[in-house]
Amino acid sequence: MGATRCGTGFATNTWFSAIKKSGGFAFDPTFRGFKADQLNVLTNGALSTLAACPSRMDPPTSQVLISQIEQLEVLKGPHNFRYGPAVGGVINFKTSPPEFTKEYKIFGRINGGFESNGEIYRTEGALGTKSKNMQLSATGSYSKGHDYKDGNDSVMSSNFERASAGLHSDFLINKKNVLNLSATRSFAKDVDFPTLMMDLLSDKAWMLQGGYKVNGLGNWITSWHTQGYASFVDHLMGNKFRPGALNMDANTSAQTKVLGGRMEFAVINSKTEIYFGIDKKDEWEDGNREKKMLTGPMAGKTIIDTIWQDSRQTRAGIFADWHYQLSKFRLSVSARIDAVKSDAKAPASKFKKEYADLKSTDVNPSMSIGFSRQWDSQWFTGLWLGRGVRSASISEKFINSLAIGIDPFEMLGNPQLKPEANHQIDGIVGYKSARSSIQFNGFSSMVSNYIRL
């Protein structure tokens, strides 16, 4: 299904809303009711991060530096599998493409803002150089906020502090080949989450990405694009900001790693667009909860719980995306098949007693087909049918006695959860003239093996 481009903010698209667990930090998007791992969130078609907090204090969107983003691409529903499994949709953050100039140039910017309610100030800037075969830039940002008052003058806990720094480079190897490399380091600390059991004490993340694109390979292949990426998150949450509310001093650490890559070939001519290739992503998550008892018969004792059990998940897939223009009709077909393997390398004893087999392997086929037509210069219609499949996440399979999701109870994962599948139909009727634009977009969705947290 075609992309919806909606600027650099979710607020410009009426399909979006956000789950807000902190007043000024880490909004977790929902799209048509789909959320969390039902949405494929990435940057430049590849880079993604794994939320270290199972209650999503740090969703993937929290690691995206909006100041570096030029465009937000939304692929609705299970209709485009070019960038990975898509159950509810794909959210692709795109940075600005490089600009090469005949003469050496220096460029830069600096921005700042202040919000009186909450005393929030935000700053960001960039400085770089560009020439006929190279563009280099450094970026940085810093923001800080405090508690704010709601409409009833009630004080809402909303402290946060966030900083980031990044280096970005693009090299024009020759007229057809482009190499790009980027590295970003982000920090967050002392963030209040009044709706959760803990607050964020510190969050440190590395995001690395590189790509090499070759254009004009020959008569058949238009381009070849290879990308590799990695992200590392070190996350610590605890209850030190609310000592009067609990009878223990609790801290939970989490470390996540994501390594991945993709290779894509494109064939583009006057009537056809074909994208096909392979991709692979490896995810690791580990960490413990440390509880120091402050009151009662166990006062003074420290209990350590294995929360993520050194869990790992590997996904490898092949994909194809085909668009064919026949007169005023356009046929779109997208498909992929994924093999997903999961395991826990250091399981807790009670978890092993509950589940004898911690290993699982899923084979997930996904496919969509759609037809659209531009009837004249004003009227447009389209109809898409799709089935998107995803395997359960590491938290859904291996979380060990931690309160996550919408219930206040400690949850136990299930390594044998079946893959979740969304079967969806989308229809569009649109009208656009020089002075007005009207679009009706209806969809119906049925999810099987729904995973509820």
C-alpha positions in Angstrom: 0.0 0.0 0.0 1.3 3.5 -0.8 3.1 5.6 1.8 1.5 8.4 3.8 4.0 11.1 4.4 3.0 13.3 7.3 5.9 15.6 8.2 8.0 15.0 11.3 5.3 14.7 13.9 2.5 12.2 14.7 0.0 15.0 15.4 -0.4 15.8 11.7 -2.0 12.4 11.1 -5.4 11.7 12.6 -4.7 7.9 12.6 -2.0 8.4 15.3 -2.3 8.7 19.0 0.3 8.1 21.7 0.6 6.2 25.0 2.1 8.7 27.4 3.6 7.2 30.6 5.7 10.4 31.3 4.6 13.9 30.9 7.4 15.0 28.7 9.4 12.0 27.6 9.1 8.9 25.4 5.7 8.9 23.8 4.9 5.5 22.4 2.8 5.8 19.1 -0.3 3.8 18.4 -1.7 3.6 14.8 -5.3 2.5 14.2 -5.2 0.7 17.6 -2.0 -1.2 16.9 0.9 -0.5 19.2 4.3 -1.7 20.5 5.8 -4.5 18.5 2.7 -4.6 16.2 4.3 -1.5 14.6 7.7 -1.7 12.8 9.6 1.5 13.8 12.9 2.1 12.1 15.2 4.8 10.7 16.2 5.0 7.0 14.6 1.7 6.3 16.9 -0.3 8.6 18.1 1.0 12.0 15.9 0.0 15.0 16.4 -0.3 18.7 15.0 -2.8 21.3 13.1 -1.3 24.2 15.1 -2.2 27.3 12.1 -1.5 29.6 9.3 -4.0 29.0 6.8 -1.3 30.0 8.3 0.8 27.2 9.8 3.7 29.1 12.2 3.7 26.1 10.2 2.8 23.0 12.2 2.9 19.7 10.7 6.3 19.0 12.4 7.7 22.1 15.8 7.0 20.6 15.0 8.9 17.3 16.4 12.4 17.3 13.7 14.4 15.6 16.0 17.3 14.9 17.8 15.0 12.3 14.6 13.8 10.6 13.4 15.3 7.4 10.4 13.1 6.7 8.2 10.5 8.4 7.0 7.8 6.1 4.0 5.7 7.2 3.1 2.5 5.4 -0.4 1.6 6.5 -1.5 -1.9 7.5 0.0 -5.3 6.5 0.5 -4.2 2.9 4.3 -3.5 2.6 6.9 -6.0 3.8 10.0 -4.4 2.2 11.4 -3.2 5.6 10.4 -6.2 7.7 7.3 -7.8 9.2 4.3 -5.5 9.3 1.2 -6.3 11.3 -0.3 -2.8 12.0 2.0 -0.7 9.9 5.5 0.6 9.3 6.9 3.9 10.7 10.0 4.9 8.8 12.0 8.0 10.0 14.0 9.4 7.1 17.0 11.7 7.5 17.9 14.4 5.0 19.7 13.0 1.9 23.3 14.3 1.3 24.0 17.3 -0.9 27.2 17.4 -2.8 28.4 20.8 -4.1 31.1 21.8 -6.6 32.6 24.2 -4.1 33.6 23.6 -0.5 30.9 24.9 1.9 30.3 25.1 5.6 26.7 24.8 7.0 25.1 24.8 10.4 22.1 25.7 12.5 21.1 26.2 16.1 17.7 26.1 17.7 16.2 26.6 21.1 12.8 26.7 22.8 11.2 27.2 26.2 7.9 26.1 27.6 6.7 27.9 30.7 4.5 25.2 32.1 7.1 22.7 33.3 10.0 25.0 32.7 11.1 22.9 29.7 13.9 24.1 27.5 15.2 22.4 24.4 18.2 23.1 22.3 19.7 21.4 19.3 22.3 22.3 16.6 24.4 21.0 13.7 27.7 22.0 12.1 29.1 20.4 8.9 30.9 20.7 5.6 30.1 19.6 2.1 32.1 19.4 -1.1 31.8 17.7 -4.5 32.3 14.2 -3.1 31.8 14.4 0.7 29.4 15.7 3.4 30.4 15.6 7.1 28.3 16.9 10.0 28.1 16.8 13.8 24.8 17.2 15.6 23.9 17.7 19.3 20.9 18.3 21.4 20.0 18.9 25.1 16.6 19.2 26.8 15.4 19.3 30.4 12.0 19.6 32.0 10.3 19.7 35.4 6.9 19.0 36.9 4.0 20.8 35.3 0.4 21.7 36.3 -2.6 20.2 34.6 -5.9 22.0 34.0 -6.9 21.6 37.6 -3.6 23.0 38.9 -2.5 19.6 40.1 1.2 19.1 39.9 2.2 16.2 37.6 5.6 14.5 38.0 7.4 15.1 34.8 11.1 15.7 35.4 13.4 14.6 32.6 16.9 15.3 31.2 18.1 14.3 27.7 21.2 14.8 25.6 22.6 13.4 22.4 25.5 13.8 20.0 26.1 12.4 16.6 28.5 12.2 13.6 27.3 11.7 10.1 29.2 11.2 6.9 28.4 10.6 3.2 30.9 9.9 0.5 30.3 10.0 -3.3 32.7 7.3 -4.4 32.0 8.0 -8.0 29.0 9.2 -10.0 27.0 6.0 -9.1 28.2 4.9 -5.7 27.4 6.4 -2.3 28.7 5.4 1.1 27.2 6.6 4.3 28.1 6.1 8.0 26.6 7.5 11.1 27.0 7.1 14.9 24.8 8.6 17.6 25.1 8.6 21.3 22.1 9.5 23.5 21.6 9.9 27.2 18.6 10.3 29.5 18.4 10.4 33.3 16.1 11.1 36.2 12.9 10.8 34.2 9.6 10.6 36.1 7.1 7.9 35.1 4.1 8.5 37.4 2.0 5.8 35.7 4.6 3.0 36.2 6.0 1.2 39.2 9.5 2.7 38.6 11.2 5.8 37.2 14.0 5.9 34.7 17.3 6.5 36.5 19.6 6.4 33.4 19.4 5.4 29.8 22.5 5.3 27.6 22.3 4.2 24.0 24.6 3.8 20.9 23.1 3.8 17.4 25.3 2.9 14.5 24.4 2.6 10.8 26.1 2.3 7.5 25.1 1.8 3.9 26.5 1.5 0.4 24.4 2.1 -2.6 25.3 1.4 -6.3 23.1 2.9 -9.0 22.9 1.8 -12.6 24.3 -1.7 -12.3 23.2 -2.8 -15.8 20.3 -3.2 -18.1 18.3 -5.3 -15.6 19.2 -4.1 -12.1 18.6 -0.4 -11.4 20.3 -0.2 -8.0 21.8 -2.3 -5.2 21.6 -1.1 -1.6 23.3 -2.8 1.4 22.8 -1.6 4.9 24.1 -2.6 8.3 23.2 -1.3 11.7 23.6 -1.9 15.5 22.1 -0.4 18.6 23.1 -0.9 22.3 21.0 0.3 25.2 22.0 0.3 28.9 18.9 1.1 31.0 18.4 1.4 34.7 15.1 2.0 36.4 14.3 2.2 40.1 12.1 3.7 42.8 14.6 6.0 44.6 12.4 9.1 43.8 9.5 7.6 45.8 11.0 6.3 49.0 7.9 6.9 51.1 5.6 4.8 48.9 7.3 1.4 49.0 8.8 -0.9 51.6 11.8 -1.8 49.5 14.6 -0.2 47.5 14.3 -1.7 44.0 16.5 -1.3 40.9 16.1 -3.1 37.6 18.8 -3.0 35.0 18.5 -4.0 31.3 20.9 -4.2 28.5 19.7 -4.7 24.9 21.6 -5.3 21.7 20.4 -5.3 18.1 22.5 -6.2 15.1 21.1 -6.3 11.7 21.5 -5.8 8.0 19.7 -5.9 4.7 20.5 -6.2 1.0 18.1 -4.9 -1.6 18.0 -4.9 -5.4 15.7 -2.6 -7.4 14.4 -2.8 -10.9 12.6 0.3 -12.1 11.3 1.3 -15.5 8.4 3.2 -17.0 5.8 0.6 -15.9 7.4 -1.5 -13.2 9.0 -1.1 -9.8 10.4 -4.2 -8.2 12.3 -4.4 -4.9 13.6 -7.7 -3.6 16.2 -8.9 -1.2 17.1 -10.4 2.2 17.4 -9.1 5.7 18.4 -10.3 9.1 18.1 -9.0 12.7 19.5 -10.4 16.0 18.2 -9.2 19.3 19.6 -9.8 22.8 18.3 -8.7 26.2 19.5 -9.4 29.7 19.3 -7.8 33.2 18.3 -8.4 36.8 16.1 -6.8 39.4 17.7 -6.1 42.8 15.3 -5.6 45.8 16.7 -4.4 49.1 14.0 -5.0 51.8 13.6 -1.9 54.1 10.8 -3.1 56.4 9.3 -6.3 57.8 10.9 -9.6 58.8 13.2 -9.5 55.7 14.5 -6.0 56.4 18.1 -5.7 55.3 18.1 -8.6 52.9 18.7 -8.2 49.2 16.9 -10.4 46.6 18.1 -10.6 43.0 15.6 -11.8 40.3 16.6 -12.9 36.8 14.3 -10.8 34.7 15.3 -11.3 31.0 17.2 -14.5 31.4 19.8 -13.6 28.7 17.2 -14.0 26.0 17.9 -14.0 22.3 15.9 -13.8 19.1 17.0 -14.1 15.5 14.9 -13.2 12.4 16.0 -13.9 8.8 13.8 -13.1 5.9 13.4 -12.7 2.2 11.1 -10.1 0.6 9.8 -8.9 -2.7 7.7 -5.8 -3.5 6.2 -5.3 -7.0 4.3 -2.4 -8.5 3.0 -2.5 -12.1 1.3 0.3 -13.9 -1.2 -0.7 -16.6 -2.8 2.4 -18.1 -4.6 4.0 -15.2 -4.6 0.9 -13.0 -1.7 0.1 -10.6 -1.2 -3.4 -9.2 0.8 -3.8 -6.0 2.0 -7.1 -4.5 4.2 -7.4 -1.5 5.4 -10.6 0.2 8.0 -11.9 2.6 8.8 -15.0 4.6 10.6 -15.0 7.9 12.3 -17.7 10.0 12.4 -16.7 13.7 14.4 -18.5 16.4 14.2 -17.7 20.1 15.9 -19.0 23.3 16.9 -18.0 26.8 20.5 -18.8 27.7 20.3 -18.2 31.5 16.7 -19.2 32.5 15.5 -18.9 36.1 14.8 -22.1 37.9 11.1 -21.4 38.3 10.8 -20.5 34.7 12.3 -23.8 33.6 9.8 -25.6 35.9 7.0 -23.8 34.1 8.2 -24.4 30.6 10.2 -27.5 29.7 11.2 -26.3 26.2 12.5 -22.7 26.0 13.5 -22.9 22.3 11.1 -22.0 19.5 11.2 -21.7 15.8 8.5 -19.9 13.7 8.1 -19.7 9.9 6.0 -16.6 9.1 4.7 -16.0 5.6 3.1 -12.5 4.9 1.5 -11.3 1.7 -0.6 -8.4 0.4 -2.2 -7.5 -3.0 -3.8 -4.3 -4.0 -5.3 -2.5 -6.9 -5.7 1.3 -7.4 -6.8 3.5 -10.2 -6.5 7.2 -11.0 -9.8 7.8 -12.8 -9.0 11.3 -13.9 -7.0 14.2 -12.6 -9.2 14.4 -9.5 -10.7 11.0 -8.5 -8.6 8.1 -7.1 -9.7 4.7 -5.6 -7.8 1.8 -4.2 -8.4 -1.6 -2.5 -5.8 -3.7 -0.6 -6.0 -7.2 1.0 -3.1 -8.2 3.3 -2.0 -10.7 5.9 1.0 -9.7 8.2 2.6 -12.0 10.7 5.0 -11.4 13.6 6.5 -13.6 16.3 6.2 -12.7 19.9 8.8 -10.3 21.2 11.5 -11.2 23.8 9.5 -9.6 26.6 6.3 -11.5 25.5 8.2 -14.8 25.5 10.7 -14.6 28.3 9.8 -11.9 30.8 10.2 -13.4 34.3 7.9 -12.0 37.0 7.7 -8.3 36.2 4.7 -6.0 36.0 4.4 -5.0 32.3 1.5 -4.2 29.9 -1.8 -2.9 31.1 -2.2 -5.1 34.3 -0.6 -4.3 37.6 0.4 -8.0 38.1 3.8 -9.5 37.6 3.8 -11.4 34.3 5.5 -14.6 33.2 6.3 -14.9 29.5 5.5 -17.9 27.3 8.3 -19.1 24.9 5.8 -21.1 23.0 3.5 -18.3 22.0 2.1 -18.7 18.5 2.9 -15.9 15.9 0.3 -13.1 15.8 -1.4 -12.5 12.4 -3.4 -9.5 11.2 -5.8 -10.0 8.2 -6.8 -6.6 6.9 -8.7 -5.0 4.0 -8.2 -1.3 3.2 -10.2 0.8 0.8 -9.6 4.4 -0.3 -11.7 6.9 -2.2 -10.1 10.2 -2.8 -10.8 13.5 -4.5 -8.3 16.3 -5.1 -8.6 19.6 -6.9 -6.7 22.8 -7.0 -8.6 24.1 -4.0 -9.7 21.1 -2.0 -8.7 17.5 -1.0 -11.0 14.9 0.4 -10.2 11.3 1.2 -12.2 8.5 2.7 -10.1 5.6 4.1 -11.9 2.6 5.6 -10.4 -0.6 6.9 -11.4 -3.9 8.6 -9.0 -6.0 10.6 -9.1 -9.4 12.2 -6.2 -10.5 14.4 -5.6 -14.2 15.1 -3.4 -15.5 18.0 -3.6 -12.1 19.6 -0.9 -11.5 22.1 -2.2 -9.4 25.1 0.0 -7.7 27.6 
